[in-house]
Amino acid sequence: MPVPPLSRGPGGVFANALLALILAVAIGAGVIGVNRIAAPAARILPPEHSAKSIDYASLIEDVTATELRRHFDAFRAAGPRFSGTAGCDRAADHIADVLAEAGFEVVEQPFTMTVPVTKRAHILDEKGRPFDGIRIFPFLPNAFRTPTTPRDGLRGKVLRGREGLSREFEDVALDGQIVLLPLGKPWNVVAGMGARAVFYYDDGSVTPAASWSHRVHASLNVPRFLVEGDIQALEGKTITLKARVDFKPVTARNIIGFLASDASADEAVVLNAYYDAYSYVPDRAVGADQSTGASVLLSLARHLGRVTTGRDRSVVLVFTSGHGEGLAGARQFVRVLGDADDRTAAVTRTTDDRTNAADDLEQIGKALEVARDQEYWAIARDEAESAYWVARPAPVRAAFEDSLKRVMDQDFMAALEREQQARLAWVRDGRGVHDPEGSPLTSFAAFRAARVEKDAARALMSMPPPRLKRDETNGGYRHRIDERRVQERLARFLLERSDVARDELTRATINADLAKRLGAYRRVLFLGLDLTSASGRIGLVCGEAPIVPRCMPADAEVATQFLLAGDGLDRADTSGSHRKTEAGRPRFENLLRKRDIQDLPFPTLYYYRDWGSGEALYFESSASLWAGHPSFAVVTLDDSRRHLGTPHDTFDRMLPRGGADRTLERLQTVARLIGAATRQLAAGHGRIVPTTHRGDQAGGIMDLRGRVVSQLGDDLTPSHGMPGAIVRLVALDTDCVSRVVPPGV
């Protein structure tokens, strides 16, 4: 149907004008409505701060290559910094000292995590003597199976391979032997051929990244070790390998420095860097490049502390540990920081934690008094038992009886293990009842005896305390608890629980105080420094490409400050450019306005197989991002990071003789750029814009709370409590291949 022409008469002109006006009003109303719905509402943004001038010249004077070198040298002197080690503690002490000297108020936030700890690792020659000039270092565990040998060790001949392929050992029986391979070569083939252990050495031909298959996510009992020393001396020799690596809970620390604003401002800029190191050989986790973020942040501390005026926002520097253990430190900090949508919830939660910890300590202390009370252990009648507890609070009785059950459970678990081992021996004998001569089969008799012992241990667990304390003539089991020294062990167990509860109260008190202080900030901007020594170029990323749109326009406010920082620094120092490299490339890029992490070389190499999967990359900023805070990572560009997470991440490689000055100059430029942007943000430049991303509440990303149970013995359902169980989080990619993301988490 043809469209009628517009009216051209005087009346038609008026009608057309009226129609145009109505359409314009409708479109304007629609735009306003859409903006109100889709865009951040103006009323939720903070008012513009009065922009204070920045002294870029003083920043250039304070933030120098010499200052950076000082902190790198301190991290070098600390030694390997795998989480929870002495080297990590020495690094934390250095950070705390630097912040205190710079004028920050320093708070240490302790927390516990579980890591593999090397108890021993060495080899002996055929005569049982130490092998001179050879040192071995355990690899990370295969899931829960650590590189641990039997007490007497593993004895075998060392056979050398080049590729780890079956054709190299066609004429050799690998069963029970030890294979020596270059780093980066697969070990699963030789393990399948019967090798009892695998030694790796560095042949200098390749630097295998942390993503190579140095372990599997199943508890395969094939220990692997890095060997340093005279490799030729090992080849063809018969040796004894002795090693023990245990999963142990360790105490780590976040080091937090506060610089308050001039007034009682309710906004804060949080800068974060991790200071520990990760490697697939934990005892060789020197982590030179992994110390870059912390060294840059420390190099800014002195300058930031000297600026005593012009801060409209508080500045908080957060140095975290446990980066390779699922961002343990970052998650602990975010737990006290709380959710962006409810700034009071963290205060309430941590205050409750402190109250509960104090109650637990008191109840355990009183339960310990009962365990040491000979009058209680003389009670054997139900009525007397009830009368004894009348004068004591119910939680004390619950703590006592729970601890008693745990001690009895130790006996049950030991008996269950003996039964399983005896059953295995019987199965290996063919599951017979009699031997060929008709005599009872020894393994079957041992299995039956072990089963009886296990059933007796289980029965004791279900007995009420009065019956346990009765003598045998009265239907009790006093002789059994005396044989097992239950009273003595219970007192020792409660004493250990008391020490743990006291530590927990200390941590809960610190967390409650931190939450109260951080809760005063209505809005927080979190910037995580994920830096290396390469390139001298940095980028701003969200870390999770699918949710980038939700982080806009918060990113633009931050990116603008970095660009303005470059201009200000160039005006103050014309000897070099803080905006562009010598090759003309920008020093800073906002990658959220491109493809976020998808343009970085290391995520494609180590983290993702399918960009549509939307898996978290787990920068330190990820924890606060999922708590709803505007959070970004500042990352080094043009670096594949192949050496990170490996024993090759050394200071000699990062700062070689004759080449260290160039590296430090690049980092000096990066540090000044970050420092100037921080100064501007602290002075009130730009806005802290809320994001529209809302993940699980902060407590949800922080902890998976629950009771670990298992199915034991003849139980049909998993109901047996497993205190002290180790739980690992393993991600599944889109191909359903189990892996840990990132390497080390």
N, C-alpha and C positions, 0 to 999 in steps of 0.2 A: 504494500500500500504506500503510495507516495506521501512524503512529508509535506504538509501545507506550508507555503511560504510565510515568513514573518509579516505582520501587518506593517504597512508603510504610512498609513495616515496618521494624523495628530493623535487620535485616540489610541491607535496601535502603538505609537511610540511611547505613550504614557504607560500602556499596559506592559510593554516589554521592559521598561525601566522598573516598574513595580515588581515584575517577576524576577528581574535580576537582583533587586534589593532583597527580596524574600530568600532567594537562593543563597546570597552572600551571608545573610544572617544565619541561615540553616547550617551552612558549611562552617561558619565561625563557631557556632554553638557545638557542632560536632567535633571540631578540632579541640575546643576547650574540654569537652567531655572526655575525649580519648586521652588527652594529656593528663587529665585528673586521674584517670584509671591506670594508664600505662606508665607514666613517668613518675619519678620520685616527687612527691608533693612538696611544694616550697615550705610548707609549715613544719616538715620534719627535718629540714636542713638547719644547721646552726647559723647564727648570724655571721655576716662577714666580719673577720677580725681586722683591726687596724694593722695594715702591713708594716712591719718594722724592718728597717734596713739591716742588711747582713754584712758583717765585716769579712769579706772573702779573703782579704790579704792575711788576716790572722790565722784563718783556717789553713791557708797554703803554708804558712810558717810552721804550724804545729803538726800537720799531717804529712810526714815525710817517709822516704824510703828507709831512712835510719830507724825510725820508730817501728815500721813494719818488720824490719830485720830483727829488732829486739824481741818481738813476740814470736817470730818464727824460730829464733834460737832457743827461746824458752820452751816451745813445744818440742823441738828436737831434743833438748836436754831431758824432757820428761820421759822419753822412751816410748815404747809401744803404748797406745792409748785405747785399746779395746775396752769397752764399757765395763766398769767395775774393777779395773786393774789399778795397781799402784801408780802407773804412768798417767792414767786418767785423773787420779786424785791429785797428782803433782800439777797437772795442767789446770785443774779447778782452783788450786791454791794460788797459782800465778794470776788467774783471772780475778779472783777476789781481792788480791793485793793491789792490782792495777786499778780496779774500780774504786777501792777505798782511797788510794792515793789521789785519784782524780776528783774526789769530792762526792762520789755517789754514796747513797745509803745502800749498803749491801745486805741482801737477805739470801741465805742458802736454803734451798728447798730440797730436803732429802727424800728419796723414795727407793723402793726395792724392786729389783728385777732379777730374772734368772738367766745366767749365761754359762757356757761351758768353761770350766777352769782346769788347767793342766796341773795335775799333781806330780807326774813324772813322765819322762819320755827319753829313753836312751837305748843304745844297742851295745851288746857285748860280743866279743870275738868268740871263736870256737872253744877257747879255754876259759871263757867266762870273765875275761878282762874288758874294761871299757875300751871302746874303739877310739884311739887318739885322733884328733883332727876332724871328727865327724860329729855334727849336731843334727838332731831331728826335731821337727816342730809339727804337732798334730794339725790336721785340717779340721774344718767344721764338721759336726756330726751328720750322719745320715739320719735325718729326722730325729729320733730319740737315741739312736745308737752312736755313742761317742767312740773315738779311736782308743779303745781300751782293750788290753790283752789280758789273758788269764794271769794269775799271780806269778806263775813260773815263767811267763812270757811265751812268745811264739818263736819257734826255732825252724829255720829253713835256709835254703841257699838263695842268694841274691842273683837273679837272672835279668839281664839288661835287654830292653827293647827300644825300638825307635819310634814306632807308630801306635803301639798298643793293639795290633791286629793279630788274628789267629795264625796267619801264615808265618809270622816270625817265630812261632813256637810249635811248628808242626811236629818236629822231632824231639820235643822236650816235654816231659811230664811236669806241668805246673802245679799239680795238686800238692798243697802244703808248702809251696815255695813263696818267695817274696820277689815281686817284679819291680824293676827300676825303669822309670819312664821320664821323658822330658815333660816339663810343664805344658799343660794345654792338650795333652793327648788323652784319649778316652781310656778309662780303666774298667769299664763294664765287661769288656770281652775277656780280659785276663782273669777277672773275678769269676766269670762264668766257667772258665777253664780250671778253676780250683785254686787260684792264688789266694794265699791267706792274708796278705797285706800288699800295699803298693807304696813305693817310695817315688817321690818326684824330685827332679833337680832342674835347675835353670841352665839351659844350654846356650842362652843368649840369642837364640834365633827368633824368638817370638815373645811378646808380652801378652799372655792370655788375659782377657778381660774377666771381670767377676762373673760374667754370664756363662762361662764354659762349664761343662758338666762335672764339676769337682765333687759333687755330692748328689744324692737322690733323696726324694721325699718319702722314702720307706726305710725302715730300720734295718738296713742291710749291714751285716757284720763283716765289713771289709775295711779295716782302718787304713787311712792314707796319711802320709807325712811328707813334709818338705825337708829335703836333705841339703845341708850345707857342709862343704868341705871337700876332701879328696874323693871324688866319685869313683875314680879308677880303683881305689883301694877296696871298695865294696864289691865290685863285680866278681862274681863267681865264688864269693866267700860264704861260708856257713856262719850265720849269726843268730843271736837271740835278741828279739825285740821285746822290750818291756815298756808299757805305757799305761797311764790311767788318766782319763779326763772325766770329770764329774760335772753334772749340772748343779750349780750352786746359786742360792739367792745371795745377791750382793747389794750393797748400799751405794747408790749413785747420788749426784747432787746437780740441781740446777742452780746457777749463780745469777742472781737478779740484782740489777742496780737501778735505783730510782733517782731521778732529778725532778724535783717538784717545779711546777710553774710559778710565775711571779705571784699570781693571784690564785684563788681557789677554783681553777678551771676544771671543767668536768670532761675534758678530752685528753687523750694520751696517744703518743706515737710509740709503738713498741717495735724495737729492732731486735732480731733474733739471729743467732748462729749456733750450730752445734760444735762442740769442742772435742768430742771423742773421735775414735777412728774405727773403721770396719775393715776386715780382710778375711778372705776365706782361709787364711792361716792366722788365727787370732793373736798368737804370740809374736807375729811379725806385722802387726797393724800399726806401723809407724805413722801413716796418714799425713804425709807432708801437704799434699794438695788439699786434703780434707781439713787442714787447719787454716785455710785461706780465709774463709768467712769469719772465723773467730779472731784471726789476726787483724783483719781489716776493721772489725768492730772495736777491738781494743785500741787500735791506732787512733780512733775517733774519740775515745773516752776522755783522754786528757783535754782535748780541745773543748768538747761539750761541757766538761766540768768547769772550765775556766769562764764560760759564758754565764755570768751571774744575773744578767738582766735580759729582758726582751723575750721571755718564754711565756707564750700564751697557752701552750700545751705542755703537759708533763712529758718527759722522755724516760722510757723504760728500756734498759738493755737486758736481754734474756739470753744466757748462754746455757744450752741444754745438752744433756748426755742421753745415751740410749737411742741415737739416731738409727743405728742398724738393728735395733730391737723393737721395731714397730713404732718408732717415734715416741719411745717411752717418756722421755723428758718433756717433749712438747705437749704430749697428752696430759701429763701431770700439771703443767702450767695452765693449760686451757681448762682443766677441771676447776681450778680456783678462780680463773678469769670468768668463767660462766658463759651462759648463752646470751647472745646479743639481744634477744627478745625479752629476757627476764634477768635483769642485772642483780636481782636480790636472791635468786634461787641458789647460787653458789655459796652465798654467805650463810643461808639457812642450812644447806647441806653440810658444809664443812663445820659449822657450829654443832650440828647434830653428831657429826663424826667425832668431834672432840669430846662431847658429853658421853657418847657411847664408849669411847676409848678409856675415859676416866673410870666409868662404871666397870668395864671389863677388868681393868687393873686391880680395882678394889676387890672384886669378886674372886679373882684368881688368887690374890694374896690371902684372903680368908679361907679359900679352899686349900691352900698350901698349909695353913695352920691346922686344918682338920687332918690332912695327910700325915702330919708329924705328931698328931695327938694319939698317944698310946691308949688312952681311955676309949677312943672311938674304935680302935682295932680289937678291943676286948669285948665289944658288944656283939652278941650272936643271936639275939632275939628280935623279932619284928617290932614288938612294942617298945623295946628300949631304943631301937634304931629311930623310930618315929619321935620318941621323946627327945632324943639327942638333937634332932633337926628342928624341933619346935622353936628353939631360941635363936635360930639362924635364918637369915633371909632365903627365900626360895631360889633366887638366882645363884647363891653360893652353893647350894646343894646341886643345882643343875650343872654348874661349872665343875664341881668335884666328880659327880657321876659320869659326866662326859669325858673327863680326863682319865678316869679309871677305865672306862670302856676303850679309850684309845690305847692305853697301855696293854690291856688284854688283847686288843686287836693286833698289836705287834706280834704277840705269840701266835695268834691265829694265822697271820700272813706268813710267818716263818714256817709254821707247820704245813701250810698249803704249798709253799715252794718245795719243801722236802717231799711232799706227796707227789707233786708234779714231776720232780726229778726221778723219784723211784718208779713212777708209772712209765716214764720214758725209757728207763733202763729195762723194765719188764717188756715193753713193746719191742725193744731191740732184741730181746731174747726170744721173740716169737709168740708172746702172750700165752705161754704154756703154764701149766700148774705143777707138773712134775718133770724132772729131767729124764733122760733115757733110761737111767737105772731105777726109776720109780720113786726116787727121793723127792721131797718137796723142792721146787725150784727156788733158789735163793732170792732171785729178783722178785718173784711173786710174793714170797713171804715178807720181803722188805717193803713192798708196795702196800700189802695189807696192814702191816704195822704202822706205816706212815699215815694211812687213811684213818686208822683208829685214833692216832695221836691228833690228827686234824679235827676229827669229830669231837674229841674231848675239848680241844681248844675252843671250838665253836660253842659248845655247850656252856663253857665257863663264861663266855661273853653274855649269855642270856640269863645268868643267875643273878638274883638280887643280892646286894652286898651282905646282908646278914647271913645268908646261906654260904657265901664264900668264906665268911669268917668262922663258921662252925667247924668243929672237929669232925673227923670222918665217922665216928661212932654215932653222931647225931645227924647223919645225912648231909654233912657239909664237905667243904673242899679246902679246909684250912691248910692241909699239907701241901696242896698244889700251889696256892698263892705264896706259901713260905718257900717252896722249892724255886719258884720263879722270882723271888724277892720283889713281889708286887708293891709292897709299901715303900721300899727304898726307891724303886724305879718311878713310882707315882710322884713321890716328893721331888725327884730330880726333874721329871717331866713338867710339873707345875712350876718349878723354879725357872726352867727354860721358857715356859709360856709367860711367866711374869716379866722376864727380860724383854721378850718380844712385845708384850703389851705396853711396857714402859717406853720402848722405842716408838711404838705406834702412837702413843699419846703425845710424844714429842713432835712427831710428824703432823699429827692432827692439829696440834696447837699452832704450829707454823702455818699450815694451810688455812686455818680459820683466820689468822691474822692477815695473811696475804689476800684472802678472798674479800675481807672487809676493806682492805686498802684499795684493791683493784675495783671493787664494787662501786667506789665513789666516782669512777669514770663512766659517764653516760654513753660515751662513744669512744671506740678504740680503733686505731688503724694499725694493722700488723704487717710488717715487712720482714720476710725471712731472707737472709743472705745465703744463697747456695752458690758459692763462688769457687773458682779454681784460679790458677796462676796464668792461664792461657789468654791470649788475644787482647786483653785490655778493653773489651767491649762487653756491655751488659744489657740485659733485656728484662722487661717486666712481664711476668706470666701469672696466670691464674693457677695453672697446674692441672686443670681438668677441662679439656676442650668443650665437652658438651654443655657446661654451665657458664661459659664465658659471657653470654649475653646478660646473665643475671648480675654480673660484676661490673656492668656499665650503668652509669657514667663514672662510677667511683674510680675506675682505672685512669680516666682522663685527668682527674684532679691530681693524682700522684704523678703521672707521666709529665704533666706540665711543669711540676716542680723540678724534676730532673732536667728538663730542657732549659728552664730558666737558670738552674744551678750551673749548667755548662756555660751559659752566657755570662753570668756573674764572675765565674772563675776566670774566663778568658779576658774579661776587662781588667781583672786584678793582676793577671800574669800573662803577658803577651809572648812568653818564651815557648809556649806549647799550647795545643788546642785541647780543650776538654769537651768540645762538641764533635770533633771528627778525628779519626786516626790519620797517620801520615799518608795512608792510601786513600783518604777521602771518605772512608766509611763512617757512619754515625757511631759515636761512643755509646749512645743509649737508644734503644728501640722499645716501643710499646707493642709487644707481640700479641696482646689480646686483640688488637685491631687488625691482626693478620690471621695466623692460624694457631696462636698460642704455642703450646709445646710441640705441635706437629712439625714445626720448622727447626726444632732443635735436633742435633745428630744423636745425642745419647738416649733420649726416650725411644726412638725408633729402633735402636740397637739392643736395648736392655729391657724395656718395659712393655711395649705394645706389640701385638700381632694383628689386632683388628681395631682400627680407630673408632669403630662404632660401638666398641664394648664399654667405653666410658669409665674405664678403671682409673682409680686415683693413682697419681704418680707418687704421692706421699712425699712432697716437700715438707719441710718443717711447718710451713704456713698452712698445710692442709688441715691440721687439727683445728685451728681457729677459724678457717674458712667454713668447715662443716658445723661450727658453732654459730655461724651467722654473721661473723664480723667481716668487715672489708679487709681482705687478706691477700697478699701477693708475695710471690717469690721474685727476688732479684738474682738472676742467673747469669753466669758467664757464657757468652756466645762463642761459636766457632770452636767448640771443644768436644770431641767424642768421648772423653773421660775413660778411655780404655784401661788406664792404670788404676783408677779408683777402685777400692775394695780388693786390691791385690798387694802382695809383698813388694811390688815394684813402685809403690807410691812413697818414694823416699825423698829426703831433703837433698841428697846428692844429685838426684835426677832433676828436681824442681829448681834448685839453686846451684847449678854446676859452677865450678871454678871458671872464671872468665866470662860467664854468661848470666851471673846472678843480678848484676846491675840492671840489665835490660828488663828482666822479669820484675824486679822491684819497682822500676820506673813505671811499668804498665800498671802495677797494682797501686802505686801511689796516685796515679790519675783516677783510677776507679774509686779508691778510698775517698779522695777529695770530692768526687762527684756525689757519692752517697752521703758524705758528711754535709755538703752544702745543701742538698735536698732535705736532709734531716733538720738542719738549722732553719730552713725556710718553713717547713711544716711546723716545727716547734714554735716559731715566731708568729704563727697564725696565718701564714700564707696558704691559700687553697682551702678546700672544705673536705671534711671527712664525711663522705656520702654513704649512707647505708646501702647495702646490696639487697637484692630481692631473693638471694639464695638462702634457703633454709633447709639444712639437713636435719639429722636427728639432733636432739638436744645435746648439749655438751657432755652430760653424763653418759649418754648413749654411745658416743664415739670413744669415750674415755675407757669404759669398762664393760666387759661381758661378765656380769655377776651371776653366780649360780653355784650349785653344789656338784662336784664331780663324783660320779658314781660308776661302778663297774659291775660286771657279772662275774662272780667267782664261784668256783667249785660246782656244786649241784644246783645253785640258784637258777631259777628260770627267768628272772627279770634283773636288770641292772639296778641294784639297790644298795650295794656296799659302798660306803663312803671311802673316798681316796684322798685323805688330807695330804697336802704336799705334792699333788699330781702336777705334772708339767703339761701345759696346753700350748700348742703352737697354732698360729693362724696361717693358713695356706690358701692363696687365691687360686681359682680355676679360670683359665683363659677361655676364649670362645671355642677352642678345640678340645676343651675339657682336659687339658694337660695341667697337672698340678705343678705349681711353682710358687715361689715366694716373691712378693712384689714390694719394694724393689729388691734386688739381690742383697740380702742381709737383713731384711725385715723379718 
